[in-house]
């Protein structure tokens, strides 16, 4: 139930429409209007509440008083009974990262060796030749579409190399990487979501084959799967379903987001060539630069979905059981009260805290991998084409439910 002040104001959808071209070209004014409406705002087009302020979002991340379980959403399909679970449902319903907070923290603790510096460095070494090969296959072209020729290929390469999936399985698992985030997307049709779940069921079968092969013939590589198999051998409360759900979590976190990060990183640096040497000075410099690129881009439309586990008061509003609460940390990104000169790309800008990859117990464990993969891509791009420039201002694509993307990103190589 809305409080009296909110009820008397004009509908927020008249001020905030992330699917509009106005938002795609400059989200700042609309984000500010939403944030100024209140700490928790009812947004009727999405039938959800929107949490607008960073202190509140960080508090929610830290204490996890809202549910992360898709099946707690009021519009979710009925929670399937365990005896009827298919592979996807077994992974999602019993998902290590959607389970209760205590189990989630346990899983993060015992799997931390899988994200050690040695493992991450080895995965980066495996990914780098594939990225170099993508640019080599372009040849000495005068112009190309960065999204079509480079960006679309990197999420799949990164995920398969990171996990350690043999190339013979790549054709079978590629569709899942493309559609996995649709398996719980509340804005698409039931039929489309069911098709994505079928893709995931097939992928899980393949992952079990890969796990069995790896157990029988360890390859000696320090990839994510090898590290998780070692964790399984040393922990009785960690099994192969935990391995499956963690790999699916990596696919979910790394597919769409990697594609968006690729195109916006290339675009931001092409628009601000003076920032290129500063951003690519070192992996550490790019880590900070990437946070600034994502802030500057303002490409997010939605946020982090949570669900009320019971009727409860949240930030002064009466939230009903099952209602969605979207946390939107990006609303501040073009607000001069948060950032000086917010429309200026400054890759040395300081972030304290840096919440790009979450915060607290829900901080993304793959953040270092994601940033270094982008560092490798941007480094190879501007090494091969030091005089690259935009061929044209890219047209925004309004069809993506979650982010502002480009229909194409045409680049003049300067060769």
C-alpha positions as CSV (number, residue, x, y, z in Angstrom):
1,X,0.0,0.0,0.0
2,X,1.4,3.4,-1.0
3,X,1.7,6.1,1.6
4,X,-0.3,9.3,1.2
5,X,2.5,11.4,-0.2
6,X,3.2,8.9,-3.0
7,X,-0.5,8.4,-3.7
8,X,-1.0,12.1,-4.4
9,X,1.9,12.4,-6.9
10,X,1.7,11.8,-10.6
11,X,2.2,8.2,-11.7
12,X,5.9,7.5,-11.8
13,X,5.6,5.8,-15.2
14,X,5.0,9.3,-16.7
15,X,8.5,10.2,-15.6
16,X,10.4,6.9,-15.7
17,X,10.2,4.6,-18.8
18,X,13.4,2.6,-19.3
19,X,12.1,1.2,-22.6
20,X,11.9,4.7,-24.2
21,X,14.4,6.1,-26.6
22,X,14.8,9.1,-24.3
23,X,16.0,6.8,-21.6
24,X,18.3,5.0,-24.0
25,X,20.0,8.2,-25.1
26,X,20.2,9.8,-21.6
27,X,18.9,7.8,-18.6
28,X,20.1,10.3,-16.1
29,X,17.0,12.6,-15.8
30,X,14.6,9.7,-15.5
31,X,16.8,7.8,-13.0
32,X,17.0,11.0,-10.9
33,X,13.2,11.5,-11.1
34,X,12.6,7.9,-9.9
35,X,15.1,8.2,-7.0
36,X,13.6,11.5,-5.9
37,X,10.1,9.9,-5.6
38,X,11.2,8.0,-2.5
39,X,13.2,5.1,-1.1
40,X,10.8,2.5,-2.2
41,X,8.5,3.3,-5.2
42,X,5.7,1.2,-6.6
43,X,6.1,0.8,-10.4
44,X,2.9,-0.4,-11.9
45,X,4.1,-1.4,-15.4
46,X,6.3,-4.0,-13.8
47,X,4.0,-4.8,-10.8
48,X,6.9,-4.4,-8.4
49,X,8.6,-2.1,-5.9
50,X,11.8,-0.3,-6.8
51,X,14.4,0.3,-4.1
52,X,16.2,3.5,-5.2
53,X,18.8,4.5,-2.5
54,X,22.3,3.0,-2.1
55,X,22.3,2.8,1.7
56,X,19.1,0.8,1.6
57,X,20.3,-1.5,-1.2
58,X,23.5,-2.2,0.6
59,X,21.6,-3.0,3.8
60,X,19.4,-5.4,1.9
61,X,22.4,-7.1,0.3
62,X,24.1,-7.4,3.6
63,X,21.3,-8.7,5.8
64,X,19.3,-10.5,3.1
65,X,15.9,-9.9,4.6
66,X,14.3,-10.4,1.1
67,X,14.2,-13.7,-0.7
68,X,16.4,-14.4,-3.8
69,X,14.2,-17.4,-4.7
70,X,12.3,-17.0,-8.0
71,X,9.6,-19.3,-6.8
72,X,8.8,-16.8,-4.0
73,X,7.6,-14.3,-6.6
74,X,3.8,-13.9,-6.7
75,X,3.6,-14.5,-10.5
76,X,6.1,-17.4,-10.6
77,X,4.8,-20.8,-11.7
78,X,3.9,-23.3,-8.9
79,X,7.0,-24.6,-7.1
80,X,7.5,-28.1,-8.5
81,X,7.4,-31.1,-6.2
82,X,10.8,-32.8,-5.7
83,X,9.6,-36.1,-7.1
84,X,8.7,-34.3,-10.3
85,X,11.9,-32.2,-10.8
86,X,13.6,-32.3,-14.1
87,X,17.3,-31.4,-14.2
88,X,16.7,-27.7,-14.5
89,X,14.3,-27.6,-11.6
90,X,16.6,-29.7,-9.4
91,X,19.3,-27.1,-10.1
92,X,17.1,-24.0,-9.6
93,X,15.0,-25.1,-6.7
94,X,18.0,-26.5,-4.9
95,X,20.3,-23.8,-6.2
96,X,23.2,-23.2,-3.9
97,X,23.1,-19.4,-4.6
98,X,19.3,-19.1,-4.1
99,X,19.2,-21.3,-1.0
100,X,19.0,-20.0,2.5
101,X,21.6,-17.4,3.5
102,X,23.4,-19.8,5.8
103,X,23.9,-22.5,3.2
104,X,24.9,-19.8,0.6
105,X,27.6,-18.5,2.9
106,X,28.9,-22.1,3.5
107,X,29.0,-22.8,-0.2
108,X,30.9,-19.5,-0.9
109,X,33.4,-20.3,1.9
110,X,34.3,-23.9,0.8
111,X,34.4,-22.9,-2.9
112,X,36.7,-19.9,-2.5
113,X,39.8,-21.9,-3.6
114,X,38.1,-22.3,-7.0
115,X,38.6,-18.6,-7.4
116,X,42.2,-18.4,-6.2
117,X,44.7,-16.3,-8.0
118,X,46.4,-19.3,-9.5
119,X,43.1,-20.6,-10.9
120,X,42.1,-17.2,-12.3
121,X,45.5,-16.7,-13.9
122,X,45.3,-20.1,-15.5
123,X,41.8,-19.4,-16.9
124,X,43.0,-16.1,-18.3
125,X,45.9,-17.8,-20.1
126,X,43.4,-20.2,-21.7
127,X,41.1,-17.4,-22.8
128,X,43.7,-15.1,-24.2
129,X,44.6,-17.1,-27.4
130,X,41.0,-17.3,-28.3
131,X,40.5,-13.6,-28.0
132,X,43.7,-13.0,-30.1
133,X,42.4,-15.4,-32.7
134,X,39.1,-13.6,-33.0
135,X,40.9,-10.4,-34.0
136,X,43.3,-12.2,-36.3
137,X,40.4,-13.7,-38.2
138,X,39.2,-10.2,-39.0
139,X,42.2,-9.6,-41.2
140,X,43.2,-6.2,-42.4
141,X,39.7,-4.8,-42.7
142,X,38.9,-1.1,-43.0
143,X,35.6,-1.4,-41.1
144,X,33.7,-4.1,-39.0
145,X,30.9,-4.6,-36.6
146,X,32.5,-5.1,-33.1
147,X,29.3,-6.7,-31.7
148,X,28.9,-9.3,-34.6
149,X,32.6,-10.1,-35.1
150,X,33.9,-9.9,-31.5
151,X,31.5,-9.3,-28.7
152,X,29.0,-12.0,-29.4
153,X,31.7,-14.7,-29.4
154,X,33.4,-13.8,-26.1
155,X,30.8,-14.8,-23.6
156,X,30.7,-18.4,-24.9
157,X,34.5,-18.6,-25.2
158,X,35.0,-17.2,-21.7
159,X,32.4,-19.5,-20.0
160,X,33.6,-22.7,-21.7
161,X,37.3,-22.0,-21.1
162,X,36.6,-20.9,-17.6
163,X,34.7,-24.0,-16.7
164,X,36.9,-26.3,-18.7
165,X,34.3,-27.7,-21.2
166,X,36.0,-29.6,-24.0
167,X,35.5,-28.2,-27.4
168,X,33.7,-31.3,-28.7
169,X,30.7,-30.2,-26.5
170,X,30.7,-26.6,-27.5
171,X,28.1,-26.9,-30.3
172,X,25.7,-28.6,-27.9
173,X,26.1,-26.2,-25.1
174,X,26.2,-22.9,-27.0
175,X,22.4,-22.4,-27.0
176,X,22.2,-22.6,-23.3
177,X,24.8,-19.8,-22.9
178,X,22.6,-17.7,-25.2
179,X,19.3,-18.4,-23.4
180,X,20.0,-19.3,-19.8
181,X,19.0,-15.9,-18.4
182,X,15.6,-16.4,-19.9
183,X,14.9,-19.4,-17.7
184,X,13.7,-17.1,-14.8
185,X,13.0,-13.9,-16.7
186,X,9.6,-12.6,-15.4
187,X,9.0,-10.3,-18.5
188,X,8.9,-13.0,-21.2
189,X,6.2,-15.5,-22.2
190,X,5.8,-18.8,-20.5
191,X,6.6,-20.6,-23.8
192,X,9.8,-18.8,-24.3
193,X,10.9,-19.4,-20.7
194,X,10.0,-23.1,-21.1
195,X,12.1,-23.4,-24.2
196,X,15.1,-21.8,-22.4
197,X,14.6,-24.4,-19.6
198,X,14.7,-27.2,-22.1
199,X,18.0,-25.8,-23.4
200,X,19.3,-25.9,-19.8
201,X,18.2,-29.4,-19.2
202,X,20.2,-30.6,-22.2
203,X,23.2,-28.6,-21.0
204,X,23.0,-30.2,-17.6
205,X,23.2,-33.6,-19.2
206,X,26.3,-32.5,-21.0
207,X,27.8,-31.1,-17.8
208,X,27.4,-34.5,-16.1
209,X,29.2,-36.1,-19.0
210,X,32.0,-33.6,-18.7
211,X,32.2,-34.2,-14.9
212,X,32.4,-38.0,-15.3
213,X,35.0,-37.7,-18.0
214,X,37.1,-35.4,-15.8
215,X,36.9,-37.7,-12.8
216,X,38.1,-40.6,-15.0
217,X,40.8,-38.6,-16.8
218,X,42.0,-35.5,-14.9
219,X,43.6,-33.1,-17.4
220,X,45.9,-31.4,-14.9
221,X,44.5,-27.9,-15.7
222,X,43.5,-25.4,-13.0
223,X,40.1,-24.5,-14.5
224,X,36.9,-24.0,-12.5
225,X,35.7,-27.6,-12.8
226,X,38.9,-29.1,-11.6
227,X,38.9,-26.8,-8.6
228,X,35.3,-27.7,-7.8
229,X,36.0,-31.4,-8.1
230,X,38.8,-31.0,-5.6
231,X,36.4,-29.1,-3.2
232,X,33.9,-31.9,-3.6
233,X,36.5,-34.5,-2.7
234,X,37.4,-32.6,0.5
235,X,33.8,-31.7,1.7
236,X,31.0,-34.1,2.5
237,X,28.4,-31.4,2.3
238,X,29.3,-30.4,-1.2
239,X,28.2,-32.7,-4.1
240,X,28.0,-32.7,-7.9
241,X,24.7,-30.9,-7.9
242,X,26.4,-28.0,-6.1
243,X,29.0,-28.1,-9.0
244,X,26.2,-28.0,-11.6
245,X,24.4,-25.1,-9.9
246,X,27.5,-23.1,-9.5
247,X,28.4,-23.6,-13.2
248,X,24.9,-22.5,-14.2
249,X,25.3,-19.5,-11.9
250,X,28.4,-18.6,-13.8
251,X,26.6,-18.9,-17.1
252,X,23.7,-16.8,-15.8
253,X,26.1,-14.1,-14.5
254,X,28.4,-14.1,-17.5
255,X,26.4,-14.4,-20.6
256,X,24.3,-11.3,-21.1
257,X,26.4,-9.2,-18.8
258,X,29.6,-10.0,-20.7
259,X,28.0,-9.1,-24.0
260,X,26.9,-5.8,-22.6
261,X,30.2,-5.1,-21.0
262,X,32.0,-5.8,-24.3
263,X,30.0,-3.4,-26.4
264,X,29.9,-0.6,-23.9
265,X,33.6,-0.9,-23.0
266,X,34.5,-0.6,-26.7
267,X,32.0,2.3,-27.3
268,X,33.1,4.2,-24.2
269,X,36.8,4.1,-25.1
270,X,36.2,4.9,-28.8
271,X,34.2,7.9,-27.7
272,X,36.9,9.0,-25.2
273,X,40.2,8.0,-26.9
274,X,42.2,10.1,-24.3
275,X,41.2,7.5,-21.7
276,X,42.5,4.5,-23.6
277,X,46.1,4.5,-22.4
278,X,45.0,5.2,-18.8
279,X,42.4,2.4,-18.8
280,X,44.8,-0.1,-20.3
281,X,47.9,0.8,-18.2
282,X,47.6,-2.4,-16.2
283,X,44.9,-5.0,-15.2
284,X,44.5,-3.1,-11.9
285,X,44.0,0.2,-13.7
286,X,41.4,-1.4,-16.0
287,X,39.6,-2.9,-13.0
288,X,38.8,0.6,-11.8
289,X,38.3,1.9,-15.4
290,X,35.6,-0.8,-16.0
291,X,33.6,0.4,-13.0
292,X,33.7,3.9,-14.5
293,X,32.8,2.7,-17.9
294,X,29.7,0.9,-16.6
295,X,28.7,4.0,-14.5
296,X,29.2,6.3,-17.5
297,X,27.3,4.1,-19.9
298,X,24.1,4.1,-17.8
299,X,23.0,1.1,-19.7
300,X,21.0,-0.7,-17.0
301,X,17.2,-0.8,-17.2
302,X,16.2,-3.1,-14.3
303,X,18.1,-4.3,-11.3
304,X,18.5,-7.1,-8.8
305,X,15.2,-8.9,-8.1
306,X,14.2,-9.9,-4.6
307,X,10.8,-11.1,-3.3
308,X,9.0,-10.5,0.0
309,X,8.9,-13.7,2.0
310,X,5.9,-12.5,4.0
311,X,3.7,-9.4,4.4
312,X,6.2,-6.9,5.8
313,X,7.0,-3.2,6.1
314,X,10.0,-2.2,3.9
315,X,11.3,1.4,4.1
316,X,8.0,2.7,5.3
317,X,5.9,0.9,2.7
318,X,3.6,-2.1,3.2
319,X,4.9,-4.8,0.9
320,X,2.8,-7.9,0.4
321,X,4.1,-11.5,0.4
322,X,5.4,-12.5,-3.0
323,X,5.8,-9.0,-4.4
324,X,9.0,-8.2,-6.3
325,X,11.4,-5.6,-5.0
326,X,14.0,-4.4,-7.6
327,X,17.2,-3.0,-6.2
328,X,18.5,-0.4,-8.7
329,X,22.0,0.8,-7.7
330,X,22.5,2.4,-11.1
331,X,20.0,5.2,-10.4
332,X,22.7,7.3,-8.9
333,X,25.2,7.0,-11.8
334,X,24.4,10.3,-13.5
335,X,23.4,12.2,-10.4
336,X,25.8,15.1,-9.7
337,X,25.0,14.6,-6.0
338,X,26.8,11.3,-6.2
339,X,29.5,12.0,-8.8
340,X,31.2,15.1,-9.9
341,X,30.8,15.8,-13.6
342,X,28.8,12.6,-14.1
343,X,28.7,12.8,-17.9
344,X,32.5,12.8,-18.1
345,X,34.3,9.5,-18.4
346,X,37.2,9.5,-15.9
347,X,38.7,6.1,-15.7
348,X,40.7,7.2,-12.6
349,X,37.5,8.1,-10.7
350,X,37.4,6.5,-7.2
351,X,34.6,4.3,-6.1
352,X,34.1,3.8,-2.3
353,X,32.4,1.4,-2.1
354,X,32.5,-0.2,-5.6
355,X,29.2,-2.0,-5.9
356,X,29.3,-2.9,-9.6
357,X,29.5,-6.6,-8.8
358,X,27.2,-6.5,-5.7
359,X,28.1,-6.2,-2.1
360,X,28.4,-8.3,1.0
361,X,27.5,-12.0,0.9
362,X,26.1,-11.6,-2.6
363,X,29.2,-10.1,-4.1
364,X,30.0,-11.8,-7.5
365,X,32.8,-14.3,-6.9
366,X,33.7,-14.1,-10.6
367,X,34.3,-10.4,-10.7
368,X,38.1,-10.7,-11.1
369,X,37.6,-13.1,-14.1
370,X,35.1,-10.8,-15.8
371,X,37.3,-7.7,-15.5
372,X,40.4,-9.4,-16.7
373,X,38.6,-11.0,-19.7
374,X,37.6,-7.5,-20.7
375,X,41.1,-6.1,-20.1
376,X,42.4,-8.8,-22.5
377,X,39.7,-7.9,-25.1
378,X,40.2,-4.2,-25.0
379,X,44.0,-4.6,-24.9
380,X,44.0,-6.7,-28.1
381,X,41.5,-4.4,-29.8
382,X,43.5,-1.2,-29.4
383,X,46.8,-3.0,-29.9
384,X,45.7,-4.3,-33.3
385,X,43.8,-1.1,-34.2
386,X,45.4,1.8,-32.4
387,X,43.7,4.3,-34.7
388,X,40.2,2.8,-34.4
389,X,37.2,5.2,-34.4
390,X,33.4,4.9,-34.5
391,X,32.2,4.6,-38.1
392,X,28.8,6.1,-36.9
393,X,26.9,6.7,-33.7
394,X,25.3,3.3,-33.0
395,X,21.5,2.9,-33.0
396,X,20.1,1.9,-29.6
397,X,18.2,-1.4,-29.4
398,X,15.1,-1.0,-27.2
399,X,14.1,-4.7,-27.2
400,X,16.4,-6.0,-24.5
401,X,14.4,-6.1,-21.2
402,X,17.4,-5.7,-18.9
403,X,19.8,-3.3,-20.6
404,X,20.4,-0.7,-23.3
405,X,22.3,-2.3,-26.1
406,X,23.3,-1.4,-29.6
407,X,22.0,-2.9,-32.8
408,X,25.5,-2.8,-34.2
409,X,28.8,-1.1,-33.3
410,X,30.6,-0.3,-36.5
411,X,34.3,0.5,-36.2
412,X,36.7,2.1,-38.6
413,X,40.1,0.4,-38.0
414,X,42.3,3.2,-39.4
415,X,44.3,0.8,-41.4
